[in-house]
């Protein structure tokens, strides 16, 4: 990776932290940490930590005698995570091959990362492996696209005006929404009795344009989809009409965003 590539990744990670984290992800930290039953003194691993919001929130529970480690494959995400919380141990690595010994952690958590792991069952198996006996695993994934609000219409707009690949990229976060398939996946990874709790969260962006630009200029390039400026402007104009029902009187973009939290005890 060149220095220019790294700086681009860091810029993208900062945008993610400043917009997506408060709009979508921060609200899920407490439910995930509750499901993992994290207590003072615990040694906690956050897999696919991104810019580290879940790990940062975990520190408030583990206290001065605990330890929190965040692992992510992205150097840009980790650079921003280190800036925000230098007291946390940030490490580069992949979920499918965790660089830790068996029975190392009291709790392992992962928030909205499992959908993107190359070997999902292998990643779950690894997270389970590094847990101590009696330790808790908690993994959050988004519900299915059809159970979301706003996003199905956004995906439809992209399919019509940017093609199937762009629509598939925006749909990717919702591929593990089927609960029966989710249970089967955890069983295949050796987790005998996964518990699934479905909660309804809320997406809240400063404006409709802010949300759409975050996807068009931020998320899609991460997924390898690069739209022309003409396409972006066309999609923004259409979205203003077709997503108007989700815009509040003060201009915010607000919609329901349900997710599943899968938990188990080793």
Secondary structure as a PSIPRED ss2 file (coil, helix, strand):
# PSIPRED VFORMAT (PSIPRED V4.0)

   1 X C   1.000  0.000  0.000
   2 X C   1.000  0.000  0.000
   3 X H   0.000  1.000  0.000
   4 X H   0.000  1.000  0.000
   5 X H   0.000  1.000  0.000
   6 X H   0.000  1.000  0.000
   7 X H   0.000  1.000  0.000
   8 X H   0.000  1.000  0.000
   9 X H   0.000  1.000  0.000
  10 X H   0.000  1.000  0.000
  11 X H   0.000  1.000  0.000
  12 X H   0.000  1.000  0.000
  13 X H   0.000  1.000  0.000
  14 X H   0.000  1.000  0.000
  15 X H   0.000  1.000  0.000
  16 X H   0.000  1.000  0.000
  17 X H   0.000  1.000  0.000
  18 X H   0.000  1.000  0.000
  19 X H   0.000  1.000  0.000
  20 X H   0.000  1.000  0.000
  21 X H   0.000  1.000  0.000
  22 X H   0.000  1.000  0.000
  23 X H   0.000  1.000  0.000
  24 X H   0.000  1.000  0.000
  25 X H   0.000  1.000  0.000
  26 X H   0.000  1.000  0.000
  27 X H   0.000  1.000  0.000
  28 X H   0.000  1.000  0.000
  29 X H   0.000  1.000  0.000
  30 X H   0.000  1.000  0.000
  31 X H   0.000  1.000  0.000
  32 X H   0.000  1.000  0.000
  33 X H   0.000  1.000  0.000
  34 X H   0.000  1.000  0.000
  35 X H   0.000  1.000  0.000
  36 X C   1.000  0.000  0.000
  37 X C   1.000  0.000  0.000
  38 X C   1.000  0.000  0.000
  39 X C   1.000  0.000  0.000
  40 X C   1.000  0.000  0.000
  41 X C   1.000  0.000  0.000
  42 X C   1.000  0.000  0.000
  43 X E   0.000  0.000  1.000
  44 X E   0.000  0.000  1.000
  45 X E   0.000  0.000  1.000
  46 X E   0.000  0.000  1.000
  47 X E   0.000  0.000  1.000
  48 X C   1.000  0.000  0.000
  49 X C   1.000  0.000  0.000
  50 X C   1.000  0.000  0.000
  51 X C   1.000  0.000  0.000
  52 X C   1.000  0.000  0.000
  53 X H   0.000  1.000  0.000
  54 X H   0.000  1.000  0.000
  55 X H   0.000  1.000  0.000
  56 X H   0.000  1.000  0.000
  57 X H   0.000  1.000  0.000
  58 X H   0.000  1.000  0.000
  59 X H   0.000  1.000  0.000
  60 X H   0.000  1.000  0.000
  61 X H   0.000  1.000  0.000
  62 X H   0.000  1.000  0.000
  63 X C   1.000  0.000  0.000
  64 X C   1.000  0.000  0.000
  65 X C   1.000  0.000  0.000
  66 X C   1.000  0.000  0.000
  67 X E   0.000  0.000  1.000
  68 X E   0.000  0.000  1.000
  69 X E   0.000  0.000  1.000
  70 X E   0.000  0.000  1.000
  71 X E   0.000  0.000  1.000
  72 X E   0.000  0.000  1.000
  73 X C   1.000  0.000  0.000
  74 X C   1.000  0.000  0.000
  75 X H   0.000  1.000  0.000
  76 X H   0.000  1.000  0.000
  77 X H   0.000  1.000  0.000
  78 X H   0.000  1.000  0.000
  79 X H   0.000  1.000  0.000
  80 X H   0.000  1.000  0.000
  81 X H   0.000  1.000  0.000
  82 X H   0.000  1.000  0.000
  83 X H   0.000  1.000  0.000
  84 X H   0.000  1.000  0.000
  85 X C   1.000  0.000  0.000
  86 X C   1.000  0.000  0.000
  87 X C   1.000  0.000  0.000
  88 X C   1.000  0.000  0.000
  89 X E   0.000  0.000  1.000
  90 X E   0.000  0.000  1.000
  91 X E   0.000  0.000  1.000
  92 X E   0.000  0.000  1.000
  93 X C   1.000  0.000  0.000
  94 X C   1.000  0.000  0.000
  95 X H   0.000  1.000  0.000
  96 X H   0.000  1.000  0.000
  97 X H   0.000  1.000  0.000
  98 X C   1.000  0.000  0.000
  99 X C   1.000  0.000  0.000
 100 X C   1.000  0.000  0.000
 101 X C   1.000  0.000  0.000
 102 X C   1.000  0.000  0.000
 103 X C   1.000  0.000  0.000
 104 X C   1.000  0.000  0.000
 105 X E   0.000  0.000  1.000
 106 X E   0.000  0.000  1.000
 107 X E   0.000  0.000  1.000
 108 X E   0.000  0.000  1.000
 109 X E   0.000  0.000  1.000
 110 X E   0.000  0.000  1.000
 111 X E   0.000  0.000  1.000
 112 X C   1.000  0.000  0.000
 113 X C   1.000  0.000  0.000
 114 X H   0.000  1.000  0.000
 115 X H   0.000  1.000  0.000
 116 X H   0.000  1.000  0.000
 117 X C   1.000  0.000  0.000
 118 X C   1.000  0.000  0.000
 119 X C   1.000  0.000  0.000
 120 X H   0.000  1.000  0.000
 121 X H   0.000  1.000  0.000
 122 X H   0.000  1.000  0.000
 123 X H   0.000  1.000  0.000
 124 X H   0.000  1.000  0.000
 125 X H   0.000  1.000  0.000
 126 X H   0.000  1.000  0.000
 127 X H   0.000  1.000  0.000
 128 X H   0.000  1.000  0.000
 129 X H   0.000  1.000  0.000
 130 X C   1.000  0.000  0.000
 131 X E   0.000  0.000  1.000
 132 X E   0.000  0.000  1.000
 133 X E   0.000  0.000  1.000
 134 X E   0.000  0.000  1.000
 135 X E   0.000  0.000  1.000
 136 X E   0.000  0.000  1.000
 137 X E   0.000  0.000  1.000
 138 X E   0.000  0.000  1.000
 139 X E   0.000  0.000  1.000
 140 X E   0.000  0.000  1.000
 141 X E   0.000  0.000  1.000
 142 X E   0.000  0.000  1.000
 143 X C   1.000  0.000  0.000
 144 X C   1.000  0.000  0.000
 145 X H   0.000  1.000  0.000
 146 X H   0.000  1.000  0.000
 147 X H   0.000  1.000  0.000
 148 X C   1.000  0.000  0.000
 149 X C   1.000  0.000  0.000
 150 X C   1.000  0.000  0.000
 151 X H   0.000  1.000  0.000
 152 X H   0.000  1.000  0.000
 153 X H   0.000  1.000  0.000
 154 X H   0.000  1.000  0.000
 155 X H   0.000  1.000  0.000
 156 X H   0.000  1.000  0.000
 157 X H   0.000  1.000  0.000
 158 X H   0.000  1.000  0.000
 159 X H   0.000  1.000  0.000
 160 X H   0.000  1.000  0.000
 161 X H   0.000  1.000  0.000
 162 X H   0.000  1.000  0.000
 163 X C   1.000  0.000  0.000
 164 X H   0.000  1.000  0.000
 165 X H   0.000  1.000  0.000
 166 X H   0.000  1.000  0.000
 167 X H   0.000  1.000  0.000
 168 X H   0.000  1.000  0.000
 169 X H   0.000  1.000  0.000
 170 X H   0.000  1.000  0.000
 171 X H   0.000  1.000  0.000
 172 X H   0.000  1.000  0.000
 173 X H   0.000  1.000  0.000
 174 X H   0.000  1.000  0.000
 175 X C   1.000  0.000  0.000
 176 X C   1.000  0.000  0.000
 177 X C   1.000  0.000  0.000
 178 X C   1.000  0.000  0.000
 179 X H   0.000  1.000  0.000
 180 X H   0.000  1.000  0.000
 181 X H   0.000  1.000  0.000
 182 X H   0.000  1.000  0.000
 183 X H   0.000  1.000  0.000
 184 X H   0.000  1.000  0.000
 185 X H   0.000  1.000  0.000
 186 X H   0.000  1.000  0.000
 187 X H   0.000  1.000  0.000
 188 X H   0.000  1.000  0.000
 189 X C   1.000  0.000  0.000
 190 X C   1.000  0.000  0.000
 191 X C   1.000  0.000  0.000
 192 X C   1.000  0.000  0.000
 193 X C   1.000  0.000  0.000
 194 X C   1.000  0.000  0.000
 195 X E   0.000  0.000  1.000
 196 X E   0.000  0.000  1.000
 197 X E   0.000  0.000  1.000
 198 X E   0.000  0.000  1.000
 199 X E   0.000  0.000  1.000
 200 X E   0.000  0.000  1.000
 201 X E   0.000  0.000  1.000
 202 X E   0.000  0.000  1.000
 203 X E   0.000  0.000  1.000
 204 X E   0.000  0.000  1.000
 205 X E   0.000  0.000  1.000
 206 X C   1.000  0.000  0.000
 207 X C   1.000  0.000  0.000
 208 X H   0.000  1.000  0.000
 209 X H   0.000  1.000  0.000
 210 X H   0.000  1.000  0.000
 211 X H   0.000  1.000  0.000
 212 X H   0.000  1.000  0.000
 213 X H   0.000  1.000  0.000
 214 X H   0.000  1.000  0.000
 215 X H   0.000  1.000  0.000
 216 X H   0.000  1.000  0.000
 217 X H   0.000  1.000  0.000
 218 X H   0.000  1.000  0.000
 219 X H   0.000  1.000  0.000
 220 X H   0.000  1.000  0.000
 221 X H   0.000  1.000  0.000
 222 X H   0.000  1.000  0.000
 223 X C   1.000  0.000  0.000
 224 X C   1.000  0.000  0.000
 225 X C   1.000  0.000  0.000
 226 X C   1.000  0.000  0.000
 227 X C   1.000  0.000  0.000
 228 X C   1.000  0.000  0.000
 229 X H   0.000  1.000  0.000
 230 X H   0.000  1.000  0.000
 231 X H   0.000  1.000  0.000
 232 X H   0.000  1.000  0.000
 233 X H   0.000  1.000  0.000
 234 X H   0.000  1.000  0.000
 235 X H   0.000  1.000  0.000
 236 X H   0.000  1.000  0.000
 237 X H   0.000  1.000  0.000
 238 X H   0.000  1.000  0.000
 239 X H   0.000  1.000  0.000
 240 X H   0.000  1.000  0.000
 241 X H   0.000  1.000  0.000
 242 X H   0.000  1.000  0.000
 243 X C   1.000  0.000  0.000
 244 X H   0.000  1.000  0.000
 245 X H   0.000  1.000  0.000
 246 X H   0.000  1.000  0.000
 247 X E   0.000  0.000  1.000
 248 X C   1.000  0.000  0.000
 249 X C   1.000  0.000  0.000
 250 X C   1.000  0.000  0.000
 251 X C   1.000  0.000  0.000
 252 X C   1.000  0.000  0.000
 253 X E   0.000  0.000  1.000
 254 X E   0.000  0.000  1.000
 255 X E   0.000  0.000  1.000
 256 X E   0.000  0.000  1.000
 257 X E   0.000  0.000  1.000
 258 X E   0.000  0.000  1.000
 259 X E   0.000  0.000  1.000
 260 X E   0.000  0.000  1.000
 261 X E   0.000  0.000  1.000
 262 X E   0.000  0.000  1.000
 263 X E   0.000  0.000  1.000
 264 X E   0.000  0.000  1.000
 265 X E   0.000  0.000  1.000
 266 X C   1.000  0.000  0.000
